[in-house]
Amino acid sequence: MADGGAVGRTEAGGPATHWAPGDQVLWRYRENAGERFHIARPVTVVRDDEELLAVWMAPGTECVKPVFTDGTPLHAEPLESRYTRRRTVQLDRWFGTGVLKLARPGRPWSVWLFWDPGWRFKNWYVNLEQPLVRWAGGVDSEDHFLDICVYPDRSWGWQDEDEFGQAQRDGLMDPRLAERVRAAGRSAVEVIEAWGAPFSDGWQHWRPDPSWPVPPLPRDWDRTPAYMTS
């Protein structure tokens, strides 16, 4: 991916207007209250136009994830110290079933679809985040901790409210940003309860093109895009 494909074709001229189905790009997250990237996932473009970016993260994809400097995974740390201990990143692979990620331009959340083995649809997951910023090699965001899980019977529930509160106590999110995140969550709930797009669009029946290879993680996965230096 770093030496060809969508990244190689668009780097000289800046971000592509739209990527084509099958192009390989990066979906990245910056660390909270920082500028470094601590999550990077190579994905394959399913659809990209004025209304929607849809990408597929295949099983076995090599990814970058944050861990504590002693290698302890984040979820194993008590909540009270989870955001204050020193962190680094490590390479890992996505061992679960694949994930389909959907994002509308400018919207402060993306919607992820999960399946159990055998393509049994499990749930939609609304990831509240900074609106995606496009660059030549992919899209960047910052996670906002609070999430919403939506089930096949159209019921839903808030997720990670404890982490959302702890992030505020630890200074990773000021009160104004926290309120914007809550407002974004309420807007997402309105869409869920009205059963609007993408929940009503049938994406749970989508399947990836079997000819698509698993995208490699580029060596320069953490490179600084132009929008961060201008």
Stockholm file with secondary structure:
# STOCKHOLM 1.0

chainA/1-230         MADGGAVGRTEAGGPATHWAPGDQVLWRYRENAGERFHIARPVTVVRDDEELLAVWMAPGTECVKPVFTDGTPLHAEPLESRYTRRRTVQLDRWFGTGVLKLARPGRPWSVWLFWDPGWRFKNWYVNLEQPLVRWAGGVDSEDHFLDICVYPDRSWGWQDEDEFGQAQRDGLMDPRLAERVRAAGRSAVEVIEAWGAPFSDGWQHWRPDPSWPVPPLPRDWDRTPAYMTS
#=GR chainA/1-230 SS CTTSHHHHHHTTTCSCSSCCTTCEEEEEEECTTSSSEEEEEEEEEEEESSSCEEEEECTTCEEEEEEETTSCCGGGSCHHHHTTSCEEEEEEECCSSCEEEEECTTCSEEEEEEEETTTEEEEEEEEEESCCEEETTEEEEEEEEEEEEECTTSCEEEECHHHHHHHHHTTSSCHHHHHHHHHHHHHHHHHHHHTCTTGGGTGGGCCCCTTCCCCCCCTTTTCCCGGGTC
#=GC SS_cons         CTTSHHHHHHTTTCSCSSCCTTCEEEEEEECTTSSSEEEEEEEEEEEESSSCEEEEECTTCEEEEEEETTSCCGGGSCHHHHTTSCEEEEEEECCSSCEEEEECTTCSEEEEEEEETTTEEEEEEEEEESCCEEETTEEEEEEEEEEEEECTTSCEEEECHHHHHHHHHTTSSCHHHHHHHHHHHHHHHHHHHHTCTTGGGTGGGCCCCTTCCCCCCCTTTTCCCGGGTC
//
